[in-house]
Amino acid sequence: MESIFLSHHFDNEIAPVVESFKRLIESHDLEVIDGRRLEGQLVIDEVKRRIEEADAVIVFLSKREAGKTNEWVSHERSAAQTLGKPLLAVIEQGLTNAAPFVGFESLQYDPAKLADTLL
């Protein structure tokens, strides 16, 4: 089964966005992989292994403190790029530090109008 690694931070604000994409991906019989439940493995090694095994990567960039996204998401993007994985950046409107993602396929989303992005 083909799989997609979802790169995102884990908090309540991004959860509905990620869950919506997860359901959409799974509806196409694709496996969703992320960095949850590492089962005691070293975070960097296990997340990199999961990205290596995935067929593509979707990176979710959402506003957090001072409108900036999580550093882990940037590291996961770098790993995907180094491994030559197809990458889609899903970027919250108004994000101030999305420059490292310029040049990648991307979608902008407004959390209040998520259906517009999914359709």
Disulfide bonds with the S-S distance in Angstrom:
none
